Amino acid sequence: MAKYKIQPVNIKTGSVAPYYVEDFENEHEIEKFAKTLSPLFAFVNWEPSISKLSSNPKSKRYGKN
């Protein structure tokens, strides 16, 4: 299982909304599932930005080296 960060992004303005972190076994299901997380995806200009999170517990994402 891998963790993915899914963040709503406005493709017109570049604005971002708070993100979600979800676990997935099948990478092919992420895109479909991502569109169900935020009500912003009901609007034309909002798309999900999906990125795989590092499994390293000392990830720079948390400010540790």
N, C-alpha and C positions, 0 to 999 in steps of 0.2 A: 504494500500500500504506500502511496506517495501523497504528500501534502501539496496542495496547489493554492495560490493566492488568486482570487477572482475579484477584480476591481472594476466598477462601472466608470467608464470614461466617455465624456462628451466629445465626439469626433469633430465637431464643428468649433468648439471653443477651447478644448483641451482640459476642461474642468474634470476633476475626479471626485468620486464619492468614497465613503468608507469602504474598506475591502472585507472580504470574507475569506476564511481559510477552511478548506474542506479536504477530506481524505478520499482518494479514488484508487480503485484497483484497475479499472479499465479506462485508459486515457481517451478512448473514443466517446465516452459518455459525458465528458466534462463540458463541452460546448453546449450541449442540449440542457444539461442541468444548470449551468451558469445563468442562462436566460431566465430561470425561475426564481433566482435569489432576490433580485431587487425590482421594485416597481418601476424604477427608472428605465428598465429595458423595454417598457411598453411604448416609450417615446422614440421617435425616428433617429435622433442624433446620439443615442446612448448605446454603446457596445461594451461587451466584457473584455477586459484585458486579463489574460490568463498566463500565469507564470508558475513554474515548479519551484518549490522552496527547497533549500538545501537541507539535507538530513544531518548536517554537521551541528552538534549542540553548541559549538562556539562560533556560530554564525555572526558575521558582522552586522546582520540585520538587528541583532539585539545589543550591539555596541560592545561586543567582547571579541578579543583577538585570540 
